[in-house]
Amino acid sequence: MSTTVEFHFDFGSPNTYFCHRVIPAIERRAGATFVYVPILLGGVFKATNNRSPMEQFAGVKNKSEYQALETRRFIAKHGIDAYKKNPFFPVNTLHLMRGAIFAQQKDYYGRYIDVVYQAMWEQEKNMGDPEIISSTLTRGGLPADEIMAGSQYPAVKQALIDNTAASVERGSFGSPTFYVGEEIYFGKDKLADVEEAIGAAT
């Protein structure tokens, strides 16, 4: 029986992009299915009194340099050669995450995720700009007008709020966060542990 893993994500985190690139290989090896659960990282930070690493470790000697080294190691290990640091980082992802909530109910959800991640972390686009979001979705073969309109539905807005609150209630304090059953794993460096937990659950 296939194990289902929840991946609580926000497009604004480069580490969730790295996980997105690695997840397909884990699914093939482990016979698992990763379910992408949209959350708003800013909402998680506010609810948990957390801060982004950029804020949290500002001024800490050697910390940012080490994080950059670990990122380079992860990229090299997994052959993620398309990654580019987004010059507009940090990006306000509210529209994108509402769009994900709307797209989740459509047959193009997976395509939406791919297109947005590519735009954010491979094409260096300012995905906080609604006009750029719309043009990017159109070029990606997605119904941009439908998604942009759907992201403004009150039920969609509320669903993102509810997802974020439920994620925090469950134990999340950032993203990428994974749940294998009731077990929580945080960070791209825990993907090996996630895969091990999948094996133990099958």
C-alpha positions as CSV (number, residue, x, y, z in Angstrom):
1,M,0.0,0.0,0.0
2,S,1.3,3.4,-1.0
3,T,2.2,5.8,1.9
4,T,0.9,9.3,1.6
5,V,3.2,12.1,2.8
6,E,1.9,15.7,3.4
7,F,4.2,18.4,2.2
8,H,3.3,21.8,3.7
9,F,4.8,24.4,1.4
10,D,5.0,28.0,0.4
11,F,6.5,29.0,-3.0
12,G,8.5,31.8,-1.3
13,S,10.9,29.4,0.4
14,P,13.8,28.3,-1.8
15,N,14.1,25.2,0.4
16,T,10.6,24.1,-0.6
17,Y,11.7,24.4,-4.3
18,F,14.7,22.2,-3.6
19,C,12.4,19.6,-2.0
20,H,10.0,19.9,-4.9
21,R,12.9,18.9,-7.2
22,V,13.9,15.9,-5.1
23,I,10.4,14.6,-4.2
24,P,9.7,12.7,-7.5
25,A,12.8,10.5,-7.0
26,I,11.7,9.7,-3.5
27,E,8.2,8.8,-4.8
28,R,9.7,6.5,-7.4
29,R,12.1,4.8,-4.9
30,A,9.7,4.5,-2.0
31,G,6.4,4.1,-3.9
32,A,4.9,7.0,-1.9
33,T,2.7,9.9,-2.8
34,F,3.5,13.4,-1.7
35,V,0.4,15.6,-1.2
36,Y,1.2,19.3,-1.6
37,V,-0.6,21.3,1.1
38,P,-0.6,25.1,0.5
39,I,0.1,27.2,3.6
40,L,1.1,30.9,4.0
41,L,4.6,31.0,5.5
42,G,4.1,34.5,6.8
43,G,1.0,33.4,8.6
44,V,3.0,30.5,10.2
45,F,5.7,32.8,11.3
46,K,3.2,35.2,12.9
47,A,1.4,32.4,14.7
48,T,4.5,30.8,16.0
49,N,6.6,34.0,16.6
50,N,9.2,32.6,14.2
51,R,11.3,34.6,11.7
52,S,12.9,33.8,8.4
53,P,16.5,32.6,8.5
54,M,17.5,35.9,6.8
55,E,16.1,37.9,9.8
56,Q,16.9,35.3,12.5
57,F,20.6,35.0,11.8
58,A,21.3,38.5,10.5
59,G,24.6,39.6,12.0
60,V,25.5,36.1,13.3
61,K,29.1,35.6,12.2
62,N,29.6,32.7,9.7
63,K,26.0,31.5,9.9
64,S,24.8,32.8,6.5
65,E,28.0,31.6,4.9
66,Y,27.5,28.1,6.3
67,Q,23.9,28.1,5.0
68,A,25.1,29.0,1.6
69,L,27.6,26.2,1.7
70,E,24.9,23.7,2.7
71,T,22.7,24.9,-0.2
72,R,25.5,24.4,-2.7
73,R,26.1,20.9,-1.3
74,F,22.4,20.0,-1.6
75,I,22.2,21.4,-5.2
76,A,25.3,19.4,-6.2
77,K,24.2,16.2,-4.5
78,H,20.8,16.3,-6.3
79,G,21.9,17.8,-9.6
80,I,19.6,20.8,-9.3
81,D,21.3,22.8,-12.0
82,A,18.4,25.1,-13.0
83,Y,18.3,27.0,-9.7
84,K,18.8,30.7,-9.6
85,K,18.5,33.0,-6.6
86,N,15.5,35.2,-7.1
87,P,16.6,38.9,-7.2
88,F,13.1,39.9,-5.8
89,F,13.4,37.7,-2.7
90,P,11.6,37.8,-0.3
91,V,8.5,37.7,-2.5
92,N,5.0,38.2,-1.2
93,T,3.3,34.9,-2.1
94,L,-0.2,35.6,-0.9
95,H,-1.7,35.6,-4.5
96,L,0.4,32.5,-5.4
97,M,-0.7,30.5,-2.4
98,R,-4.4,31.4,-2.9
99,G,-3.9,30.4,-6.5
100,A,-2.6,27.1,-5.3
101,I,-5.7,26.6,-3.1
102,F,-7.9,27.2,-6.1
103,A,-5.8,25.0,-8.5
104,Q,-5.8,22.2,-5.9
105,Q,-9.3,21.3,-7.0
106,K,-8.4,21.3,-10.7
107,D,-6.7,18.8,-12.9
108,Y,-3.8,21.2,-13.5
109,Y,-2.7,21.5,-9.9
110,G,0.6,19.8,-10.5
111,R,1.3,21.9,-13.6
112,Y,0.5,25.1,-11.6
113,I,3.1,24.1,-9.0
114,D,5.7,23.3,-11.6
115,V,5.1,26.6,-13.5
116,V,5.2,28.8,-10.3
117,Y,8.3,27.1,-8.9
118,Q,10.1,27.5,-12.2
119,A,9.2,31.1,-12.4
120,M,10.3,31.8,-8.8
121,W,13.5,29.8,-8.6
122,E,14.7,29.2,-12.2
123,Q,13.5,32.3,-14.2
124,E,14.1,35.0,-11.6
125,K,10.6,36.5,-11.9
126,N,8.9,38.9,-9.5
127,M,6.0,36.6,-8.6
128,G,4.6,39.0,-6.2
129,D,3.3,41.1,-9.1
130,P,-0.2,40.0,-10.2
131,E,0.5,41.0,-13.8
132,I,3.7,38.9,-13.9
133,I,1.8,36.0,-12.3
134,S,-0.9,36.2,-14.9
135,S,1.5,36.3,-17.9
136,T,3.6,33.5,-16.4
137,L,0.6,31.2,-16.0
138,T,-0.6,32.0,-19.5
139,R,2.8,31.1,-21.0
140,G,2.8,28.0,-18.9
141,G,-0.4,26.8,-20.6
142,L,-2.6,27.5,-17.6
143,P,-6.0,29.3,-17.5
144,A,-4.6,32.5,-15.9
145,D,-7.9,34.4,-15.8
146,E,-9.7,31.6,-14.1
147,I,-6.9,31.1,-11.5
148,M,-6.5,34.9,-10.8
149,A,-10.3,35.2,-10.4
150,G,-10.5,32.1,-8.3
151,S,-7.8,33.2,-6.0
152,Q,-10.1,36.0,-4.9
153,Y,-13.0,33.8,-3.9
154,P,-13.8,34.2,-0.2
155,A,-13.9,30.5,0.3
156,V,-10.4,30.2,-1.3
157,K,-9.0,32.9,1.0
158,Q,-10.5,31.2,4.0
159,A,-9.2,27.8,3.0
160,L,-5.6,29.2,3.0
161,I,-6.1,30.7,6.4
162,D,-7.5,27.4,7.7
163,N,-4.7,25.4,6.1
164,T,-2.1,27.6,7.8
165,A,-3.8,27.5,11.2
166,A,-4.2,23.7,11.0
167,S,-0.6,23.3,10.0
168,V,0.5,25.3,13.0
169,E,-1.8,23.5,15.3
170,R,-0.3,20.2,14.1
171,G,3.2,21.4,14.9
172,S,4.5,23.4,12.0
173,F,6.7,26.4,12.5
174,G,8.1,26.9,9.0
175,S,8.4,25.3,5.6
176,P,9.3,22.9,4.2
177,T,7.4,20.7,6.7
178,F,6.5,17.0,6.1
179,Y,4.1,14.7,7.8
180,V,4.5,10.9,7.5
181,G,1.4,9.8,9.4
182,E,1.6,11.9,12.6
183,E,5.4,12.3,12.5
184,I,6.7,15.7,11.6
185,Y,9.9,16.4,9.7
186,F,11.2,20.0,9.0
187,G,13.7,21.1,6.4
188,K,15.1,19.8,3.2
189,D,17.9,18.1,5.1
190,K,15.3,15.8,6.6
191,L,14.2,14.3,3.3
192,A,16.3,11.2,3.9
193,D,14.5,10.7,7.2
194,V,11.2,11.2,5.5
195,E,12.1,8.4,3.0
196,E,13.2,6.2,5.8
197,A,9.9,6.8,7.6
198,I,8.0,5.9,4.4
199,G,9.9,2.6,4.3
200,A,9.0,1.9,7.9
201,A,5.3,2.6,7.3
202,T,4.9,0.3,4.3
